[in-house]
Amino acid sequence: MTVDHGLRPEATTEAAAVADICATLGITHQTLKITTPITDDGNLQERAREARYALLNRWAGFGADRRVEWVAIAHQQDDVAEGFLMRARRGAGVGGLAAMAAQRAIGPERGAAWLLRPLLDWSRAELAAVVRDCGLTPMHDPSNGDPKYDRARIRKLIAESGDLPADRLAMSARNLRDAESALEWAAEQEWRNRSAIERHESVSVDMGDLPHELRRRLAGRAIEYLRREAGLRDPWRGTGIDRLVRGLEAEKAGTLAGIAARPGRRWVFRIAPPRQSH
C-alpha cells in the first residue's frame, strides 16, 4: 500500500515506482489517495499522519467488513529517537515519551485491524543498506530536510551531535514504553476496583490514597467513557487533563471535554449540561 497525500506533485510518480517494484516481486500493490486537502495549521506533518492512518483504517475495514488482519508500516529506530526528543522538549510525560507501540489497533472501532511496526529495532542506515544491496534507488521526501518542520530540525541535531546517539535515545523510549505498560496495567486494576458507573450517565472513582499519575489516568478513563456514552464526537486527545486533576486535588470542581467533575474522596464525573445561549 502506498498513500499519496496530495502534498507533492512527485508523489504520483513515486507511488507508480513502488507499484513497479512490487510487480517484479509478484506483490499486489494499491495506491490510496487522500482526496480531502490537508490543511497546514502549523503542524502539516501531524495532519498528514492523521489522514494517512484514517485512510488505512478505512481501507483495512473492521468488524464483519474487515479486509485484512494486519497493516505493517516502516517506522524504525531513528523515528523513535526523533519522536522522543521532540516530545521531551515539549515537556511530555511517560506516555508521550514512550516509544511507539510495536502493535496496536489501527482504529477505534470494534474489530479493527492491527497496526504492526516490525522494524523498530532497525536503524535508518541499516534499512538504506538493504535498499542499496537490492539494487534499488531510494526516493527522498524533501520535507524530511526542511528546517521549518520540527522533525527535520531534530533529525539534524541528532546527526550533528555525538552526544545524542539515536540508539540510546530509542532505548530510553523503549524503557518508558515498558513503564507506560506497567502504569496502564495498574490503572486498569484500580479502575475495576474503584470506579462505579450509574445508568451510563455518571462515573464515581475513589481517588483517596492514589498517586497523582493514577488519578490522572482514571480521570481520563472516566471522561472518555462518558464521552462515548454521550456520543460526543468532537476530537479530544487528553488536552487539559492535568489542569483538571490539579484542580480536583485542590477541591475545585471543573469541566473538560463536555464532562463535569466534582471533587471529594470519590470524584464524580457527569455529562455536562449544554450551554444556554442568550
N, C-alpha and C positions, 0 to 999 in steps of 0.2 A: 504494500500500500504506500502510495506517495500522496502527501497532502500539498496541494497548491493553494497557498494563502491569498493569492491575487495581489501580492505586495510588490513583486518584481517581475518585469517582462521576461526575464531569463528563466523563470520558474517553469514555464510550459516546456521549454527545450530540455531543461534538466530532468523533468519528470519523464519525458519521452526517452531520454538516455537511460534512465533506470529501467524503464519498460523493455528497452532493447537488451540490457544486461540480463534481466530476468528471462526473456525469451530464449536466450542462448543457453540458459541453465534449466529450461523447462519448468520455470516457476510462474504461476499465474500472477499477473500484476494488474492493479487498478489504480488510476489516479482519481483522487477525491478533490473536488474544487470547492473552496469556501466562496459562496456566491454573495453573501451579505458583506458589504465593505467593513473592514476592521478599522475602527476609529482610533486615532492617535491622541489619547487624552493624557499624554505624559508617560504612558507605560505601554507602548506599542507591542513590545515583545510579550508581555503578560497577556494582553488581549488576544494576540495571535495564538499563544499556547492554549488559552481557554477555548478559543474557537476550534482549534485542532482537536482537542480532546472531546469536545461536544460532537464534532463531526464523526470521529472514530467511534464514539459511543453509539451514535445513531446507526452507523453502518454495521457495527457488531450485533446490535439488537439486544433484547433482554427478554426474560420470561420465556413464554412459548414461542416467541418470534426470534429467539437468539440465533444468530447466524454462525457464530464461532465461539469456541470456549476461551481462547486466549488471544490477546493482541500484544506482541512483543515490540518494544521500542529500544532505541540505541543509546540511552543515557549511559555515560561512562564515568570513570573515576574523576576526571578533571571537572566534569559538570558538578559532581558532588562537592569538590573543593571550592569551586567558584560560588556555588549556592550558599555554602557555609559562611564564607567571608561576606557575601552580600547581605545576608540576614544578620550576621554579627554586628555589622556597622549600623544596623537599624535597631539594635537592642533586643533582638528576638530571644524568646525563652527556649526551654528544652525542645518543645515540639517544632519550633521554627528552625532551630539549629540542627535538628536530627537529619541524617541522610534520608533521601527519598526512599520510600519503601520498595523492596525488591518485587513485591507483588501486592496488588490491591484491586478492588472492583473498579472498573473503568468509569462507572457512572453510579448515581444514587439509586437507580431503580432496582427493585427486587429481581434477582436472577440476571443481573448484568454480567457481561463477560469480564474476565480477569485481565488486568494490565500487568505485563511482565517486563522486568528490566534485567535481562540476563548478563549485561556487560558492565555492571557497576565496578567490578574488580579489574577492568582493563583500562589502561591509560589511553589517552588520545594518540600518543606516539605509537603505541603498540598496534592500535587499530589502523593507523596510517600505514604502518609497515605491512600489515596483512593486505591492504588495498594495493600497495605498491608491488608486493610479491605476486599478486594475482594479475599484474599487468594492466590494472585499471587506472584511469586518470581521475583523481578526485575533483569534485566541484566545490567551490568555495563561495559561501554567502558573504558578501562584503559587509553586511551588518555586524558580523562577528568581530570585525576590527574597527567599527565605527565608535569613536570615543563618546558619542552622545548617549550611548547605552551603558547602563551600569555594568552589565556582564562583560562587555568588551574592555572596560577600564580595569575591572578586577582581574580579568584574564591577563592583561598586560602587566599588572602589578605582580602577579604570581610568577610570570615568565621572567621578569627582570629582577626579582628578589630571591637571593639564595636562602633567605630566612623563612620562606613560605613554601616549603615543599608540598606539592599537590597531594602526594600520597599520605603525608602526615595529617594534612587538613582533612582529607577524606576519612582517615582513621578516627579522628576526633568526632566527625559527623556520624560515623557508624557506631561509635561508643554511645553517643547521645541517642541514636535510634534504639539501642538496647534499653537505655534509661527511659525513653519515651514509652516503649512497650511495657516496661515494668509499671510505670505510673498509670498507664491506661488499664492495666490488669487490676491495680489497686483501686482505681476509680470504679471499675465495673463491680468489684466486690462491695464497695461502700454504697454504690447505687442500689444494689439489690437489698442491702441490709438497712439502709437509712431513708430511702425515698418512699413516699406514699402518693398515689395518684387518685384523685377524686373526680369521678364522672368525666374523665378526659378534659377537665376544664381547669384544674389546678394541680400543682405538684408541691408537696412539702418535703423538705430534706433536713434531717437532724445534722447540723453542722457543728455541734457543741465542741468537741475536742480535736477537730481535724486541722491539719496544717493548711496554710493559705493555698498551696497549689492544688490540693484535693478539693477544697471548697470551690476554687475557680473551675475545675473540671466538672464538678457536679452541678454547679450553677449553669454552665454551658449546656450540659445534658438536659436539664430541666427546660431551658429556653428552647432548645432545638426540638424537644418532644412536643411542647405546646404549640410551637410554630407549625409543625407538621399537622397536628390535630386541628388547628385553626385554618389550615390551608393557606398560610402566608407564603407567597411565592417569591416576594422580593428577596434578592440575594443578601445573605448575612454571613460573614466569614469570621465571626467572633470579635469584630471590632467593638471596643467599648467594654468588654467583659471585665478587664482589670479595674476600670473606674467603678463599675457597678459593684464588684465584690469588695473593693476597698470601702465603698460607702456602706454596704451592708454590714461589714465588720465594725464600722463606726456607728451602727444602729441607725442608719439613714436609708429610707426606702428609695427605690429608683425604678426607672422604666428603661428597657432596652429591647430594640428589635420587635416592638409590639407586645412585649411581655412585662408586666408589672411585678416587682419583687418587694417583699416586706421582711424586715429582719426579725430576730428573736432566736431562741435556741433552735427552733425549726424555722428555716427560711421558707416563705410561702411564695410561690410563683403562680400568677394567673394571667390569662389573656387580658391585655389592657383594653378598656372600652374605647371605641372610636372617638377621635377628637371631634368636638362640636364646632361647626363652622358658623360664624355670625355674619 
